[in-house]
Every structure is written in structure tokens, then in C-alpha cells.
Amino acid sequence: MYSIDYVVRMSEVGKKIRQLRKERGWTQEQLANQSGLHRVSIAQIEVGIRKDPDLSSRRKLAKAFGMDIVDLLD
């Protein structure tokens, strides 16, 4: 089982990804094209279905946003 803190942290990752995407005026499809991830994966991360994107996915998202992976998770 995951701790409550872990679950809350992971749902915050999805919220941050959505916020960054919207700030850029991107659709989920555009972020998918920029990151190389599937649009469904992005949707699942944003709404919290996929609470723990793997390191590879996090790197791709950070690169798409032009930021360091650490900044993506802050």
C-alpha cells in the first residue's frame, strides 16, 4: 500500500502537468506530440488514474516543457 503522502504527491504531479500544459495553450494531443507519450497516458496522469509515471515518462514530459525533471516535480 502507498502512504497518504505519496498518493497526494502523485496527484499533485498530474495537476502540475495539466497546469503547465494549459499555460502553454497545448491540448493533450499537442503535449503527446511534444513528449512522445500517448495522449491517453497524459490524460491518465493528469486525472490521477496513473499516479506514478515512470522516470522515462517524467523525463519526456520535463523535456517537452523545457525544464529540468526536478522542477517538474516541485
ZINORNOR-V396509 format. One record per helix or strand of 3 or more residues. SS is the DSSP state (hx for helix, st for strand). FROM is the first residue (numbers start at 0). TO is the last residue. If there is no record, write none. Layout:
SS,FROM,TO / SS,FROM,TO
This chain:
hx,3,22 / hx,27,34 / hx,38,46 / hx,54,64 / hx,68,72
